[in-house]
Amino acid sequence: MTVVLAADAAFRAVLAIDGAHGMATIQDEVRHFAGALGYDRFVLFSTSPAQEEAVDRIYWVEGAWLGAGVAVDADTYVRRCPMTHHVLEAREPFFWTKTEEVDGGMYRVVQAPRGSGLHGLQVPVFGPLGLEGAVSLGGMHIDASPRARLALKLVGEAAFHAARRLLEAPDGPVAGALTDREREVLAWTAAGRRQVEIAAILGLSERTIENHLRRIRKRLGVATTAQAVRVAIRNGDIAV
């Protein structure tokens, strides 16, 4: 695929993803574009704002990550793949490679994958909170050229933002405005502080902070604290 054709295909995929009304369209576009570059394994996930855990929510996991015929679910992928945690320290997309050793698979970050084995690209996605998610793509015979890296970055970022828009939108209207204390607790959470740290800063118990976060999620109609932070930023309840 020439550079011009790759760019045109990437732009077409991004436009289709931006206009998607369902995850099936996003997945089809990513499969089609990345498949032409040798990628046939995909993971799309959001990260925790506090960065205590690498993954907040997995939007999509697909492919033979653990070998042909071996099913992999979201929890297994997070537990088995160290590249998921490496993305917390990344600033740009990076290639990785997995080689089979006697005691299991070994993952390494590389400039360009070479040789046999599973290879892939991890694309960190940034937003107002800093790192907000990532896309991981893998395959046995991938295009690891600079143009492929750039094109997959564009498509991956579009896929992440579209999936988040579709999957994390509140099901109904916001239940109510946040109180001053709830905004304060959520602002410290968005800044990356842990619950025990927020409790010490505000002179409250850790259980009280946990209760505040539970009420915040209920008020904003979301399932996770990371989603609450993003909704609160969009609503103007907290600043970044």
Order of alpha helices (4+ residues) and beta strands (2+ residues): alpha-alpha-beta-beta-alpha-alpha-beta-beta-beta-beta-alpha-alpha-alpha-alpha-alpha
